[in-house]
Amino acid sequence: MESTWNFSPYKESTSGVSGDKTYINSSPLSDIAISRQFYILDTIRNYVKSNRMMDEATSSLDNISDRLCFSKVANPSIPILMEYFKKHPSRSCDYSIGGILMWAEYFNYEMAIYDSTLFLKGYDPESGLFIYYAPLGKLEHEIALSLIREDALGNNGESILISDRECFADESDSGSTDDTCFCDKWMEYLYDIERFLHFSGKKMEKKRNHLNFFLKHFPDSETEVISSKNTCELIDFTRNFEKTHENSPLFDYEGEQTIKVLEDYGRYPFDGLLLRVDGKIIAYSFGEKIGDTFFVHVEKADTDYPGAYQAIASELAKHVKQMYPDVCFLNREEDMGYESLRKSKESYHPSLLLKKTLSGL
């Protein structure tokens, strides 16, 4: 899972951008969204129950004697996790340092190593489900699944296995079968990095207009690489940022974790930029590179400067392309079921979607 708030809230102006001052909508979901969430959770639970009955009747590997030994994910886990994520690169933020470390407390993430294979598990407080991720390593699938199932027997609740299904953004689900269950709120949005350099193309015209407005009205803006020299300023900016936005448990948690990361920024394999106007920080963003994907874990901007979100997104894309020429995609991660964030992410026209396939254990 990953940061919900790495996109400016969705509010497009058709008459210009100068008056477009927007705040992140982290208020409670609408009635339609709430109904949709309950539908998703009911679907997951029914799917889990039906699969458990089938698995109990057909599984022949559950009597395996070895067990997984899980331990809490914490900062000392970073080198081990990095080794596996780099050796087995994925385009999913579930296999990134930011995706796991920044959300370790919220999802109660744990890890285990068995036969040179990494296992990750957690607990989703919203659905009440224990979640396991497809393991990374050399272990045969059947053996790995048996180990997960055995561990799941000790959970005080229902358990699911999450796998990734990559598809083009305009691809329908016509190929899905009745025994395939997806969870929309955990779907990840990936974008062609080339389109973020200048927001080129007709589809990105509104984003380009916002960027051009910023460049025209703040021509002396400057970018700066995030380092120990400016993290104290960024912490102050983040605290002020949170005061101007509505509260929600997820938003508050993300802000606290962002500050924790900034306080010990050098420990993480992160790369990022900040944006200044007249010496004042007005936006920043950071993430990490794994394989051909750069994961944008955090992005915040002062909406008193119209176009600041587009400016920092474009500048970071340029920086990433210069530092890591092999990067093809920006993973802007999940919307966590917030309608305003979903609209925002869709408005940037993703190239790929990572859908989470849920299997009962």
N, C-alpha and C positions, 0 to 999 in steps of 0.2 A: 504494500500500500504506500501511498505517498501524499505529499502535500497537496491540499485542496486548493490553495490560494495562489497558485503561480500563474494566474491570468487576471488581467484587468476585467472588472465586471462588464457584462454585455450591455452596451447602450450606444447604438449607432445613431449619429445625427445625419439627417439627409440634407440639412441646410447649412452645414459647416460644422466645425469642431470647436470654435472658440468658446462657446457657452456650455460645452459638454463636460460638466463636473459630476463624477459618479463615485459612489462608494460601493465597496464589496457588499453584496447582499448575503449576509449570513444569518438572516432572520429565519424563523421556522418555515418549513416547507408549506406550500399551498395545499389545499384539500386534495387536489388532483395528484400532486406529487406524493403526499402521504399515502393515499390509496394505492398508488403505484408501488411505493416502497413495501407496504404490507403484502401486496400481491407477490412481489419478488421474494420476500421472506417466506411466505406460505409455500411458494413453488419450491424453494430450496429445501424446506423441511419435508415436504411430501416426497421430493426426489430422493432425499437422504434415506427416508424410511423405506421406500420401495427398493432402493439399491441394497440396503443392509439386509433385507430379507432374501434377496437374490444371492448376495455374496455368502451368507451363512449357509445357503443350500448348495452352493457350487464350489466354494473355495476349498482347495486341497493343500494349501501352503501355510495355513494359519498356525500350524503346530510347530513352527520354527522355534528353536530354543533360544537363539540370540535375541537381545533386546537393545533398543536405542536408549542411550543415556543423554538426555537433554540437559542443557544448562542455559542460564539467562544470556541473552545477547547484550553486550555492553561494549564500551570503547576498547577494552583489551582484545575484543573479538575482531577488530578491524583488519589486522594483517591476514588472519585466516580467511575471513570472508572475501577479502580482495583477491587472494590467491585463487579461490574457486570461481569468483565472478569473472576474473580475467581469463582463466583457463577454459571456462565454459560460458562464453559471452551470450547474453540474452538481450533482447530489446525491451524486456519488461522491467519496470522499476522494482518489482519484487526481488530482483536479483541485482540490486545496487546498494552501495553503502548508505546513501541517503534514504533510500526506500525502506531499509531495515532499521538502521540506527536511529533515525529521527522519529520513527514511529514504534520503537521497541517497547516503550512503556504503555502506550495506548493499546497496542495489540498484544502485549505481553509476549513478545517474540522470544523463542528459544531455539537453540541449534544443537545438532549432534553430528558427529563424524563416525561413519562406520564403513570400513573397507574402502577408504579413500573417497567416500561419497558424503556430500553435505546434505543434511536434512534440516528443514526449517518448519517450525510450527508456531501457531499463535492462537489468539482467542478474539473473536469479533464481539465487542460488548453490545453492539446494536442488535445483531441477530441472535446472539447467544450460541453461536456455533464455534467449535474448535476447527481451526483451519490448518491444513498441511499444504506445502508447496511441492511441486514435482522436484525430486532430488537431483542434485548435480554430482556427477561422478561416473565411475566405471561399473557400479553394481548393476546386475541384471534387473530389468524392470519388475519381474515377478517377485524376486526376492525383496527388492526395495519396498514394493507395495505390501508384501506380507509383514515386513517390519513396521510399516506405518499403521497397518490395521491392528497389529498386536498392541502398539502403543495407544491407539485410539480406544481400546477396550478399557483403559484406565481413566479415561476422561469422564467427568461428571456432566455428560451432555452429548449432543449429536456432533459428529465430525464430518468434514468434507475434505476432499483433495482438489486443489486448484491447479489447473493447467492452462496454458495460453494457446489461443487460436488467432493467428494473424490473418487479416483480410484487408482488401482494399476498402477505402472509405465508402465507395459507391457500390460495394458488393452486397447483394441481398443474402438473407439467411435461408435461401431455398435449398441449400445443401445440408441444412441441419436436420437431424433426425429427432424422433420423439423422445429418445433417451439422452438427448443433449440439453443441458441446462446452463444458461448464462446468467450472469449478474451484471446488469447495466452500470450500476454505480461504481464498479471496479474496472470498467473498460478504460483502456489507456489510449491517448490520442498522440499519433506520431505525424510529424510534418517534414516535408522536404526542406533541408536546411537552405538550399539555394533560394527558395521563395521568401525566406525570412531576411535575406541580406538587404533587399530593397523593397520587399512586398510587391514584386513585379506581377504582372498579369491582371486581367480584368476582374477576376474573383477577389483579388486583394486590393482593389481600388480604394475602398473606404479606409483600410488600414494604411495605405500609402498616403492618403490625404491627411490622416492624423500625423503621420511621420513628417510629412512636408510642412505641416503647420508648425510643429515643434521646431524643425530646423530653421524655418523662416523667422520665428519669434524669439528663439534662443540660439542664435548663431554662434555664440561663444561658449556653448556647453562643452564640457570636457569629460572624457572617460578616464578611469583609473582602475588598475588591477587590484582586486581585493587582496589584502595582506595584513599582517599583524600591525602595520602602521596605521590602518584606517578602521580596524574592526570596532574600536571603542566608539567612533563616530556612528558606525552602522548600528551598533546596539542602541544608541540614543535615538537614532532615526526610527528603528523598529518599535521602540517603546512609544514614541510619539505617534507612529503609524497606527498602532493598536488603539490608542485613545480616540482616534477619529473614526473608528469603524464599530459597527454593532457587534455585540458579543455572541458567541456560540461556543459550545464546548470544543468543537474541532478547531475553530479559528483560534481560540485562546491557547489550546495545546500546541498548535503549529507555531504560534508566536513565541511561546516559551522555549520550544525546541530549537527554533532558529537562533534565539539569543544564546542558548547553550553551545550551539555549534560555533557561533561567532566568538565566544569566549575562549574556545580552544580550536580555532580554525585550522591551525597548522597540522593538527592530528589527522585531518580528513583529506582524502584525495580529490579535493574540490578545486574548481577553477571558476572565477567569476569577475564581474566588472561592477563598478559603481558609476553613476552619472552625476556631475556637478554643474550647477548654474551659479555664477558669481561666487564660486567657492563653496556653496552649500550643496550637500548631498540631496538629490531629489528622486533618486531611484537606484536600485541595485538588483543583481540577479546572480545566482551561482548554481553550479551543478557538477556533474562528473561524466567522464568519458569512459565507455565500455564498448569494445568492438566498434561497430560503425554507427553507434548511437551516442548522443550527448543527452543526459537526463537533466532537465531544468528543475531542480528541486525547490528553489525559492525565487520569487520575483515580486518586488514591491516597488511602488512608485507613488509620488505625491501628485494627486489629481488636480492640485492647484496649477499644475503645469500640463496643459492639454497636450496629448501626444507623448507623454513621458513613458507610458507603458510600451508603445510601439518603438520609441527611440531606444530604450534599454534592450528590448528584444532583438532589434536589428543589430545593435552594437555587439551584443553577446554572440549572435550568429556569426558576425564577421570575425570576432576574436577566436571563436571555436574553429572556424574554417581555416584561419591562419595557423593556429596552434596544432590542429589535428586535421590535416587534409583528407584523411580517409573517412571522416564522419559524413554520413549521408542523411541522417535523420535527427531531429530534435524530438525527444519524448517529453511532452508537456503534461503527461500523466493523467490522473483521474479527476472526475468531477464529484465523486462521493455522493451522488444523488441530488446535488443542488442545481436547480433548474437554471439559475442565472449563470453558473459556471459552465453548465453544458452548452448553453447558447453561445457563451463567449468562445469556448473551445471549438464549437462547430463553425463559428464565424470566421475562424482562421483557416478553414477548409483543410482538414487533415488528409494526409495521403494514405496512411494506414491506421487501422484500429486493432488493438490487442484486446480480444474478448476473453473473459475468464470462464473456462469450462469447469463446471462443478460436478464432482463425482462423489457419491455417497460411500462411506467407509463402514 
